[in-house]
Amino acid sequence: MLVPDRKAVRELLTRYASLRIAQAERHVPTAARELEDVSYTLCVMMGTSDITDAIAKADTLLLTKERSEKADADGENGLTLVG
């Protein structure tokens, strides 16, 4: 299974949030179209058809990766002696 690039996912989530805020303050057709595009792209990257599911999966991906990287930085590489 392909895993989306964490940086790209984070950028899409940030853009999505910014556009949602902008649309809540004032509806602008070009921003609405961009929000649709970002939502669609996020759904495709996360393998969902619903933006709520895509955001949840993206959050989980980012949290899981960050925990893994923290463990690696702490000297744990995820390998066990049991095998």
PDB file as gemmi writes it, atoms N, CA and C in Angstrom:
CRYST1    1.000    1.000    1.000  90.00  90.00  90.00 P 1                      
ATOM      1  N   MET A   1       0.844  -1.185   0.000  1.00  0.00           N  
ATOM      2  CA  MET A   1       0.000   0.000   0.000  1.00  0.00           C  
ATOM      3  C   MET A   1       0.888   1.246   0.000  1.00  0.00           C  
ATOM      4  N   LEU A   2       0.561   2.177  -0.832  1.00  0.00           N  
ATOM      5  CA  LEU A   2       1.296   3.432  -0.887  1.00  0.00           C  
ATOM      6  C   LEU A   2       0.870   4.344   0.252  1.00  0.00           C  
ATOM      7  N   VAL A   3       1.847   4.977   0.864  1.00  0.00           N  
ATOM      8  CA  VAL A   3       1.575   5.918   1.951  1.00  0.00           C  
ATOM      9  C   VAL A   3       1.844   7.321   1.428  1.00  0.00           C  
ATOM     10  N   PRO A   4       0.879   8.228   1.557  1.00  0.00           N  
ATOM     11  CA  PRO A   4       1.067   9.592   1.062  1.00  0.00           C  
ATOM     12  C   PRO A   4       2.230  10.296   1.766  1.00  0.00           C  
ATOM     13  N   ASP A   5       2.859  11.205   1.064  1.00  0.00           N  
ATOM     14  CA  ASP A   5       3.932  12.009   1.631  1.00  0.00           C  
ATOM     15  C   ASP A   5       3.380  12.865   2.757  1.00  0.00           C  
ATOM     16  N   ARG A   6       3.997  12.741   3.928  1.00  0.00           N  
ATOM     17  CA  ARG A   6       3.511  13.447   5.118  1.00  0.00           C  
ATOM     18  C   ARG A   6       3.504  14.958   4.910  1.00  0.00           C  
ATOM     19  N   LYS A   7       4.529  15.484   4.271  1.00  0.00           N  
ATOM     20  CA  LYS A   7       4.600  16.927   4.043  1.00  0.00           C  
ATOM     21  C   LYS A   7       3.452  17.396   3.143  1.00  0.00           C  
ATOM     22  N   ALA A   8       3.168  16.639   2.107  1.00  0.00           N  
ATOM     23  CA  ALA A   8       2.076  16.993   1.192  1.00  0.00           C  
ATOM     24  C   ALA A   8       0.728  16.943   1.919  1.00  0.00           C  
ATOM     25  N   VAL A   9       0.546  15.934   2.757  1.00  0.00           N  
ATOM     26  CA  VAL A   9      -0.704  15.815   3.520  1.00  0.00           C  
ATOM     27  C   VAL A   9      -0.853  16.995   4.467  1.00  0.00           C  
ATOM     28  N   ARG A  10       0.229  17.338   5.153  1.00  0.00           N  
ATOM     29  CA  ARG A  10       0.177  18.470   6.094  1.00  0.00           C  
ATOM     30  C   ARG A  10      -0.157  19.768   5.352  1.00  0.00           C  
ATOM     31  N   GLU A  11       0.449  19.965   4.184  1.00  0.00           N  
ATOM     32  CA  GLU A  11       0.171  21.177   3.399  1.00  0.00           C  
ATOM     33  C   GLU A  11      -1.280  21.224   2.949  1.00  0.00           C  
ATOM     34  N   LEU A  12      -1.825  20.090   2.528  1.00  0.00           N  
ATOM     35  CA  LEU A  12      -3.231  20.049   2.116  1.00  0.00           C  
ATOM     36  C   LEU A  12      -4.164  20.330   3.286  1.00  0.00           C  
ATOM     37  N   LEU A  13      -3.867  19.752   4.450  1.00  0.00           N  
ATOM     38  CA  LEU A  13      -4.697  20.019   5.626  1.00  0.00           C  
ATOM     39  C   LEU A  13      -4.664  21.498   5.997  1.00  0.00           C  
ATOM     40  N   THR A  14      -3.499  22.096   5.926  1.00  0.00           N  
ATOM     41  CA  THR A  14      -3.361  23.518   6.229  1.00  0.00           C  
ATOM     42  C   THR A  14      -4.143  24.356   5.231  1.00  0.00           C  
ATOM     43  N   ARG A  15      -4.014  24.027   3.960  1.00  0.00           N  
ATOM     44  CA  ARG A  15      -4.733  24.775   2.918  1.00  0.00           C  
ATOM     45  C   ARG A  15      -6.243  24.600   3.078  1.00  0.00           C  
ATOM     46  N   TYR A  16      -6.666  23.382   3.382  1.00  0.00           N  
ATOM     47  CA  TYR A  16      -8.080  23.111   3.589  1.00  0.00           C  
ATOM     48  C   TYR A  16      -8.631  23.968   4.732  1.00  0.00           C  
ATOM     49  N   ALA A  17      -7.916  23.987   5.849  1.00  0.00           N  
ATOM     50  CA  ALA A  17      -8.363  24.774   7.016  1.00  0.00           C  
ATOM     51  C   ALA A  17      -8.430  26.255   6.682  1.00  0.00           C  
ATOM     52  N   SER A  18      -7.419  26.768   5.990  1.00  0.00           N  
ATOM     53  CA  SER A  18      -7.397  28.191   5.614  1.00  0.00           C  
ATOM     54  C   SER A  18      -8.575  28.549   4.713  1.00  0.00           C  
ATOM     55  N   LEU A  19      -8.846  27.685   3.759  1.00  0.00           N  
ATOM     56  CA  LEU A  19      -9.966  27.944   2.841  1.00  0.00           C  
ATOM     57  C   LEU A  19     -11.312  27.857   3.551  1.00  0.00           C  
ATOM     58  N   ARG A  20     -11.450  26.925   4.472  1.00  0.00           N  
ATOM     59  CA  ARG A  20     -12.708  26.820   5.234  1.00  0.00           C  
ATOM     60  C   ARG A  20     -12.944  28.081   6.049  1.00  0.00           C  
ATOM     61  N   ILE A  21     -11.887  28.591   6.665  1.00  0.00           N  
ATOM     62  CA  ILE A  21     -12.003  29.830   7.445  1.00  0.00           C  
ATOM     63  C   ILE A  21     -12.369  30.988   6.533  1.00  0.00           C  
ATOM     64  N   ALA A  22     -11.693  31.087   5.405  1.00  0.00           N  
ATOM     65  CA  ALA A  22     -11.969  32.175   4.457  1.00  0.00           C  
ATOM     66  C   ALA A  22     -13.408  32.120   3.959  1.00  0.00           C  
ATOM     67  N   GLN A  23     -13.901  30.924   3.687  1.00  0.00           N  
ATOM     68  CA  GLN A  23     -15.266  30.777   3.210  1.00  0.00           C  
ATOM     69  C   GLN A  23     -16.284  31.102   4.299  1.00  0.00           C  
ATOM     70  N   ALA A  24     -15.938  30.804   5.535  1.00  0.00           N  
ATOM     71  CA  ALA A  24     -16.849  31.122   6.641  1.00  0.00           C  
ATOM     72  C   ALA A  24     -16.962  32.627   6.843  1.00  0.00           C  
ATOM     73  N   GLU A  25     -15.869  33.327   6.597  1.00  0.00           N  
ATOM     74  CA  GLU A  25     -15.880  34.781   6.755  1.00  0.00           C  
ATOM     75  C   GLU A  25     -16.581  35.476   5.603  1.00  0.00           C  
ATOM     76  N   ARG A  26     -16.326  34.987   4.406  1.00  0.00           N  
ATOM     77  CA  ARG A  26     -16.919  35.624   3.228  1.00  0.00           C  
ATOM     78  C   ARG A  26     -16.848  34.649   2.060  1.00  0.00           C  
ATOM     79  N   HIS A  27     -18.000  34.333   1.481  1.00  0.00           N  
ATOM     80  CA  HIS A  27     -18.040  33.397   0.363  1.00  0.00           C  
ATOM     81  C   HIS A  27     -17.448  34.043  -0.889  1.00  0.00           C  
ATOM     82  N   VAL A  28     -16.427  33.384  -1.431  1.00  0.00           N  
ATOM     83  CA  VAL A  28     -15.799  33.841  -2.670  1.00  0.00           C  
ATOM     84  C   VAL A  28     -15.785  32.643  -3.616  1.00  0.00           C  
ATOM     85  N   PRO A  29     -16.362  32.789  -4.803  1.00  0.00           N  
ATOM     86  CA  PRO A  29     -16.457  31.651  -5.726  1.00  0.00           C  
ATOM     87  C   PRO A  29     -15.119  30.986  -6.058  1.00  0.00           C  
ATOM     88  N   THR A  30     -14.066  31.772  -6.241  1.00  0.00           N  
ATOM     89  CA  THR A  30     -12.771  31.162  -6.571  1.00  0.00           C  
ATOM     90  C   THR A  30     -12.224  30.353  -5.390  1.00  0.00           C  
ATOM     91  N   ALA A  31     -12.419  30.851  -4.194  1.00  0.00           N  
ATOM     92  CA  ALA A  31     -11.972  30.117  -3.005  1.00  0.00           C  
ATOM     93  C   ALA A  31     -12.821  28.861  -2.808  1.00  0.00           C  
ATOM     94  N   ALA A  32     -14.102  28.950  -3.137  1.00  0.00           N  
ATOM     95  CA  ALA A  32     -14.980  27.789  -3.028  1.00  0.00           C  
ATOM     96  C   ALA A  32     -14.520  26.686  -3.975  1.00  0.00           C  
ATOM     97  N   ARG A  33     -14.142  27.071  -5.182  1.00  0.00           N  
ATOM     98  CA  ARG A  33     -13.645  26.094  -6.158  1.00  0.00           C  
ATOM     99  C   ARG A  33     -12.329  25.484  -5.677  1.00  0.00           C  
ATOM    100  N   GLU A  34     -11.443  26.302  -5.142  1.00  0.00           N  
ATOM    101  CA  GLU A  34     -10.177  25.792  -4.631  1.00  0.00           C  
ATOM    102  C   GLU A  34     -10.409  24.846  -3.452  1.00  0.00           C  
ATOM    103  N   LEU A  35     -11.383  25.172  -2.606  1.00  0.00           N  
ATOM    104  CA  LEU A  35     -11.721  24.300  -1.488  1.00  0.00           C  
ATOM    105  C   LEU A  35     -12.203  22.940  -1.998  1.00  0.00           C  
ATOM    106  N   GLU A  36     -13.008  22.944  -3.035  1.00  0.00           N  
ATOM    107  CA  GLU A  36     -13.454  21.691  -3.649  1.00  0.00           C  
ATOM    108  C   GLU A  36     -12.271  20.887  -4.169  1.00  0.00           C  
ATOM    109  N   ASP A  37     -11.337  21.570  -4.828  1.00  0.00           N  
ATOM    110  CA  ASP A  37     -10.158  20.897  -5.377  1.00  0.00           C  
ATOM    111  C   ASP A  37      -9.287  20.299  -4.275  1.00  0.00           C  
ATOM    112  N   VAL A  38      -9.050  21.070  -3.234  1.00  0.00           N  
ATOM    113  CA  VAL A  38      -8.232  20.597  -2.115  1.00  0.00           C  
ATOM    114  C   VAL A  38      -8.927  19.426  -1.418  1.00  0.00           C  
ATOM    115  N   SER A  39     -10.233  19.532  -1.241  1.00  0.00           N  
ATOM    116  CA  SER A  39     -10.996  18.448  -0.604  1.00  0.00           C  
ATOM    117  C   SER A  39     -10.897  17.168  -1.427  1.00  0.00           C  
ATOM    118  N   TYR A  40     -11.067  17.308  -2.727  1.00  0.00           N  
ATOM    119  CA  TYR A  40     -10.984  16.149  -3.619  1.00  0.00           C  
ATOM    120  C   TYR A  40      -9.593  15.508  -3.552  1.00  0.00           C  
ATOM    121  N   THR A  41      -8.562  16.333  -3.629  1.00  0.00           N  
ATOM    122  CA  THR A  41      -7.192  15.835  -3.596  1.00  0.00           C  
ATOM    123  C   THR A  41      -6.895  15.127  -2.282  1.00  0.00           C  
ATOM    124  N   LEU A  42      -7.343  15.695  -1.188  1.00  0.00           N  
ATOM    125  CA  LEU A  42      -7.141  15.084   0.122  1.00  0.00           C  
ATOM    126  C   LEU A  42      -7.861  13.735   0.205  1.00  0.00           C  
ATOM    127  N   CYS A  43      -9.068  13.681  -0.324  1.00  0.00           N  
ATOM    128  CA  CYS A  43      -9.809  12.415  -0.342  1.00  0.00           C  
ATOM    129  C   CYS A  43      -9.073  11.355  -1.167  1.00  0.00           C  
ATOM    130  N   VAL A  44      -8.575  11.735  -2.325  1.00  0.00           N  
ATOM    131  CA  VAL A  44      -7.850  10.785  -3.176  1.00  0.00           C  
ATOM    132  C   VAL A  44      -6.580  10.306  -2.481  1.00  0.00           C  
ATOM    133  N   MET A  45      -5.828  11.233  -1.902  1.00  0.00           N  
ATOM    134  CA  MET A  45      -4.584  10.858  -1.223  1.00  0.00           C  
ATOM    135  C   MET A  45      -4.827   9.896  -0.062  1.00  0.00           C  
ATOM    136  N   MET A  46      -5.940  10.085   0.631  1.00  0.00           N  
ATOM    137  CA  MET A  46      -6.217   9.268   1.814  1.00  0.00           C  
ATOM    138  C   MET A  46      -7.101   8.064   1.501  1.00  0.00           C  
ATOM    139  N   GLY A  47      -7.514   7.920   0.241  1.00  0.00           N  
ATOM    140  CA  GLY A  47      -8.305   6.754  -0.168  1.00  0.00           C  
ATOM    141  C   GLY A  47      -9.718   6.747   0.359  1.00  0.00           C  
ATOM    142  N   THR A  48     -10.338   7.929   0.432  1.00  0.00           N  
ATOM    143  CA  THR A  48     -11.716   8.025   0.918  1.00  0.00           C  
ATOM    144  C   THR A  48     -12.550   8.816  -0.081  1.00  0.00           C  
ATOM    145  N   SER A  49     -13.848   8.810   0.138  1.00  0.00           N  
ATOM    146  CA  SER A  49     -14.728   9.620  -0.702  1.00  0.00           C  
ATOM    147  C   SER A  49     -15.404  10.721   0.114  1.00  0.00           C  
ATOM    148  N   ASP A  50     -15.068  10.798   1.395  1.00  0.00           N  
ATOM    149  CA  ASP A  50     -15.676  11.777   2.290  1.00  0.00           C  
ATOM    150  C   ASP A  50     -14.579  12.603   2.951  1.00  0.00           C  
ATOM    151  N   ILE A  51     -14.711  13.912   2.931  1.00  0.00           N  
ATOM    152  CA  ILE A  51     -13.667  14.788   3.460  1.00  0.00           C  
ATOM    153  C   ILE A  51     -13.464  14.586   4.959  1.00  0.00           C  
ATOM    154  N   THR A  52     -14.522  14.302   5.693  1.00  0.00           N  
ATOM    155  CA  THR A  52     -14.383  14.059   7.130  1.00  0.00           C  
ATOM    156  C   THR A  52     -13.509  12.828   7.379  1.00  0.00           C  
ATOM    157  N   ASP A  53     -13.741  11.780   6.613  1.00  0.00           N  
ATOM    158  CA  ASP A  53     -12.918  10.573   6.724  1.00  0.00           C  
ATOM    159  C   ASP A  53     -11.479  10.854   6.304  1.00  0.00           C  
ATOM    160  N   ALA A  54     -11.314  11.648   5.258  1.00  0.00           N  
ATOM    161  CA  ALA A  54      -9.973  11.971   4.768  1.00  0.00           C  
ATOM    162  C   ALA A  54      -9.182  12.746   5.824  1.00  0.00           C  
ATOM    163  N   ILE A  55      -9.833  13.685   6.478  1.00  0.00           N  
ATOM    164  CA  ILE A  55      -9.164  14.465   7.525  1.00  0.00           C  
ATOM    165  C   ILE A  55      -8.776  13.559   8.691  1.00  0.00           C  
ATOM    166  N   ALA A  56      -9.671  12.676   9.080  1.00  0.00           N  
ATOM    167  CA  ALA A  56      -9.371  11.754  10.181  1.00  0.00           C  
ATOM    168  C   ALA A  56      -8.193  10.847   9.838  1.00  0.00           C  
ATOM    169  N   LYS A  57      -8.183  10.327   8.618  1.00  0.00           N  
ATOM    170  CA  LYS A  57      -7.077   9.465   8.196  1.00  0.00           C  
ATOM    171  C   LYS A  57      -5.771  10.247   8.107  1.00  0.00           C  
ATOM    172  N   ALA A  58      -5.858  11.468   7.610  1.00  0.00           N  
ATOM    173  CA  ALA A  58      -4.660  12.304   7.509  1.00  0.00           C  
ATOM    174  C   ALA A  58      -4.104  12.599   8.895  1.00  0.00           C  
ATOM    175  N   ASP A  59      -4.964  12.933   9.827  1.00  0.00           N  
ATOM    176  CA  ASP A  59      -4.534  13.187  11.208  1.00  0.00           C  
ATOM    177  C   ASP A  59      -3.854  11.951  11.797  1.00  0.00           C  
ATOM    178  N   THR A  60      -4.453  10.793  11.582  1.00  0.00           N  
ATOM    179  CA  THR A  60      -3.884   9.548  12.088  1.00  0.00           C  
ATOM    180  C   THR A  60      -2.520   9.284  11.455  1.00  0.00           C  
ATOM    181  N   LEU A  61      -2.419   9.494  10.151  1.00  0.00           N  
ATOM    182  CA  LEU A  61      -1.142   9.303   9.460  1.00  0.00           C  
ATOM    183  C   LEU A  61      -0.069  10.202  10.051  1.00  0.00           C  
ATOM    184  N   LEU A  62      -0.394  11.469  10.235  1.00  0.00           N  
ATOM    185  CA  LEU A  62       0.591  12.410  10.763  1.00  0.00           C  
ATOM    186  C   LEU A  62       0.977  12.069  12.191  1.00  0.00           C  
ATOM    187  N   LEU A  63       0.017  11.702  13.017  1.00  0.00           N  
ATOM    188  CA  LEU A  63       0.316  11.343  14.406  1.00  0.00           C  
ATOM    189  C   LEU A  63       1.147  10.072  14.482  1.00  0.00           C  
ATOM    190  N   THR A  64       0.812   9.083  13.672  1.00  0.00           N  
ATOM    191  CA  THR A  64       1.545   7.818  13.672  1.00  0.00           C  
ATOM    192  C   THR A  64       2.984   8.033  13.222  1.00  0.00           C  
ATOM    193  N   LYS A  65       3.176   8.788  12.178  1.00  0.00           N  
ATOM    194  CA  LYS A  65       4.524   9.071  11.677  1.00  0.00           C  
ATOM    195  C   LYS A  65       5.333   9.846  12.702  1.00  0.00           C  
ATOM    196  N   GLU A  66       4.711  10.830  13.337  1.00  0.00           N  
ATOM    197  CA  GLU A  66       5.428  11.643  14.314  1.00  0.00           C  
ATOM    198  C   GLU A  66       5.847  10.804  15.515  1.00  0.00           C  
ATOM    199  N   ARG A  67       4.993   9.912  15.961  1.00  0.00           N  
ATOM    200  CA  ARG A  67       5.352   9.025  17.077  1.00  0.00           C  
ATOM    201  C   ARG A  67       6.504   8.118  16.677  1.00  0.00           C  
ATOM    202  N   SER A  68       6.438   7.601  15.451  1.00  0.00           N  
ATOM    203  CA  SER A  68       7.488   6.717  14.952  1.00  0.00           C  
ATOM    204  C   SER A  68       8.823   7.444  14.872  1.00  0.00           C  
ATOM    205  N   GLU A  69       8.804   8.666  14.363  1.00  0.00           N  
ATOM    206  CA  GLU A  69      10.032   9.449  14.251  1.00  0.00           C  
ATOM    207  C   GLU A  69      10.580   9.807  15.622  1.00  0.00           C  
ATOM    208  N   LYS A  70       9.694  10.086  16.566  1.00  0.00           N  
ATOM    209  CA  LYS A  70      10.141  10.395  17.924  1.00  0.00           C  
ATOM    210  C   LYS A  70      10.798   9.172  18.538  1.00  0.00           C  
ATOM    211  N   ALA A  71      10.212   8.014  18.323  1.00  0.00           N  
ATOM    212  CA  ALA A  71      10.800   6.783  18.853  1.00  0.00           C  
ATOM    213  C   ALA A  71      12.175   6.543  18.238  1.00  0.00           C  
ATOM    214  N   ASP A  72      12.314   6.786  16.941  1.00  0.00           N  
ATOM    215  CA  ASP A  72      13.609   6.629  16.277  1.00  0.00           C  
ATOM    216  C   ASP A  72      14.629   7.607  16.848  1.00  0.00           C  
ATOM    217  N   ALA A  73      14.204   8.819  17.135  1.00  0.00           N  
ATOM    218  CA  ALA A  73      15.107   9.820  17.697  1.00  0.00           C  
ATOM    219  C   ALA A  73      15.520   9.451  19.115  1.00  0.00           C  
ATOM    220  N   ASP A  74      14.647   8.722  19.816  1.00  0.00           N  
ATOM    221  CA  ASP A  74      14.942   8.294  21.178  1.00  0.00           C  
ATOM    222  C   ASP A  74      15.778   7.015  21.203  1.00  0.00           C  
ATOM    223  N   GLY A  75      16.117   6.505  20.024  1.00  0.00           N  
ATOM    224  CA  GLY A  75      16.937   5.312  19.955  1.00  0.00           C  
ATOM    225  C   GLY A  75      16.162   4.033  19.767  1.00  0.00           C  
ATOM    226  N   GLU A  76      14.872   4.133  19.601  1.00  0.00           N  
ATOM    227  CA  GLU A  76      14.050   2.956  19.333  1.00  0.00           C  
ATOM    228  C   GLU A  76      13.764   2.933  17.844  1.00  0.00           C  
ATOM    229  N   ASN A  77      13.990   1.792  17.222  1.00  0.00           N  
ATOM    230  CA  ASN A  77      13.758   1.716  15.787  1.00  0.00           C  
ATOM    231  C   ASN A  77      12.558   0.873  15.415  1.00  0.00           C  
ATOM    232  N   GLY A  78      11.767   0.493  16.409  1.00  0.00           N  
ATOM    233  CA  GLY A  78      10.564  -0.282  16.131  1.00  0.00           C  
ATOM    234  C   GLY A  78      10.813  -1.768  16.014  1.00  0.00           C  
ATOM    235  N   LEU A  79      12.069  -2.205  16.078  1.00  0.00           N  
ATOM    236  CA  LEU A  79      12.396  -3.610  15.999  1.00  0.00           C  
ATOM    237  C   LEU A  79      12.330  -4.226  17.384  1.00  0.00           C  
ATOM    238  N   THR A  80      11.900  -5.471  17.428  1.00  0.00           N  
ATOM    239  CA  THR A  80      11.841  -6.163  18.704  1.00  0.00           C  
ATOM    240  C   THR A  80      12.795  -7.348  18.684  1.00  0.00           C  
ATOM    241  N   LEU A  81      13.105  -7.859  19.843  1.00  0.00           N  
ATOM    242  CA  LEU A  81      13.974  -9.022  19.953  1.00  0.00           C  
ATOM    243  C   LEU A  81      13.195 -10.314  19.848  1.00  0.00           C  
ATOM    244  N   VAL A  82      11.879 -10.207  19.940  1.00  0.00           N  
ATOM    245  CA  VAL A  82      11.022 -11.373  19.825  1.00  0.00           C  
ATOM    246  C   VAL A  82      10.810 -11.646  18.346  1.00  0.00           C  
ATOM    247  N   GLY A  83      10.940 -12.843  17.940  1.00  0.00           N  
ATOM    248  CA  GLY A  83      10.750 -13.000  16.520  1.00  0.00           C  
ATOM    249  C   GLY A  83      10.411 -14.306  16.087  1.00  0.00           C  
TER     250      GLY A  83                                                      
END                                                                             
